[in-house]
Amino acid sequence: MEKTWLILIAILIFLINTFIFWRVTRGYAMKETGEKMWNQWTTRTFYWTGALWYSGGATVLVLILLERINVLTF
């Protein structure tokens, strides 16, 4: 049961990190690449690849931090 909660918390943290990254960087990325380039799938693929890497790393850091301050045990 504890593993289920840990996985659910990790998924929730990952989704929150991805949403925050998207909200913060979406406008800048669209402006930087231009409307025509943004509509091509390769530009957005690289954008979302970076977003997922960032969110994955941030999720790991948050989980380690929560484990160190004894909020989570695993």
C-alpha positions in Angstrom: 0.0 0.0 0.0 2.8 2.4 0.8 4.4 1.8 -2.7 1.1 2.8 -4.3 1.0 6.1 -2.4 4.6 6.8 -3.3 3.9 6.2 -7.0 0.8 8.3 -6.9 2.7 11.2 -5.2 5.6 10.9 -7.7 3.1 11.1 -10.6 1.3 14.1 -9.1 4.6 15.9 -8.5 5.7 15.1 -12.1 2.5 16.5 -13.5 2.7 19.6 -11.4 6.3 20.2 -12.5 5.4 19.7 -16.1 2.4 22.1 -15.9 4.6 24.8 -14.2 7.3 24.4 -16.8 4.8 24.7 -19.6 3.1 27.8 -18.1 6.4 29.5 -17.6 8.2 28.7 -20.9 5.4 28.3 -23.4 5.2 32.0 -24.4 8.9 32.5 -24.6 9.4 29.3 -26.7 6.7 30.3 -29.1 8.1 33.9 -29.4 11.7 32.7 -29.8 11.0 30.1 -32.5 8.2 32.0 -34.3 4.7 30.9 -35.2 5.7 29.1 -38.4 8.4 27.1 -36.7 6.3 26.4 -33.6 3.7 24.7 -35.8 6.2 22.2 -37.0 6.3 18.9 -35.0 10.1 18.8 -34.7 10.2 22.1 -32.7 7.5 21.0 -30.3 9.1 17.6 -30.0 12.3 19.1 -28.7 10.4 21.5 -26.5 8.4 18.7 -24.9 11.5 16.5 -24.6 13.2 19.2 -22.6 10.0 19.7 -20.5 9.9 16.0 -19.6 13.6 15.9 -18.7 13.2 18.9 -16.5 10.1 17.6 -14.8 11.7 14.2 -14.2 14.7 15.7 -12.6 12.7 18.1 -10.5 10.5 15.2 -9.4 13.5 13.2 -8.3 14.8 16.2 -6.4 11.5 16.8 -4.7 11.1 13.2 -3.7 14.7 13.1 -2.3 14.0 16.3 -0.4 10.7 14.9 1.1 12.6 11.7 2.1 15.4 13.6 3.7 13.0 15.7 5.9 11.1 12.5 6.8 7.8 13.3 5.1 8.1 10.2 2.9 9.7 6.9 3.8 10.9 4.5 1.1 
